[in-house]
Amino acid sequence: MDASYQTYLELLRELSGSLERLAQLAQDKASAVRQDDLIGLDEVLKQEQAMTLNLRGLEQRRLKLASQLGLNGTSLSDLPGRCPPELELQAGQMVEQLNRSYSVYRSCADMARNLLELNLHQIEKTVAAAGVDPASPGAGYQSPGVEPPKNMKTDFRA
């Protein structure tokens, strides 16, 4: 049984590392936004998406292990009290580390989100100042007005 708890704590350590990596990606995202680096921002978003899939896998593994250990519905703060006595200290430290990692991530993610929102508002103001309603469909784009030749059309239903 101790081995299963040890595996659970290792999974939480891995989760903490993933949150730290996401925090770094949020900082990279903010840096790309500050530098108006759309290619860099796109790369960070791709990495963030991959990390999100990784987190989904970690959560599925965590739920399975929690079920095996009878920890369903146990809050993170209650985990040390539910572990075997010899792992209680280690579990407490892991909970603290995970909470710190989450706090750092949340702070970095909020900062990046606020920076992105600020830049989007500035873009909307610039578009509106140019006399275009940013809410109108296709703002800044005109429909081609000319239909392509029949041999250039594709039937995707085939």
Helices and strands as residue ranges (DSSP letters): H 2-34, H 38-69, G 76-78, H 79-82, G 85-87, H 88-129, G 150-152
